[in-house]
């Protein structure tokens, strides 16, 4: 069965009728109650590890009402919360949930606005402003620098990023190496993957960037935080 992607309205009917189960409909709608039921199944692990729940995506701020409701329920149950975000959201949305978030995992991709527009399609002004404002209000923040070879790993951008994070009073940074896991996802969606020949950064490159961040006084970890 061939799906005409231009006419697809995401109804899922084709997957239901596929005789060989070659088509699958990925994703499902859940209520706040159902998500919290899943969260509570791991409550023992949270108690032992002092961990909690991370809301990621995609971009969690795309569903701000749902996100706020989930955070409220988690806090009512004493479950620690983290939000993994690009920071590209109106400040009133960020401020709306800030008190309910124990930790923001905050991506920073490029300091230069022109470069950020070129590679992401949007300005970074809102992202950097939100980061600084969260830091000023005392929110716990980890800056996450996504290392993409040949795009944002030059010494100037690395140094400016490290200095910006430090200037905001944030002490923890994580380096997230670019990986190729998204290629098959793009292919499955019938979309062109524009970084098809790009490889992950070398260990040597990551160590050099880590040293640059550490020189300005940041605590640095390679990988998720």
Beta strands, then each sheet from edge to edge (+ up, - down):
strand 1: 52-55
strand 2: 80-85
strand 3: 103-108
strand 4: 141-147
strand 5: 172-177
strand 6: 219-222
sheet 1: 1+ 2+ 3+ 4+ 5+ 6+
end
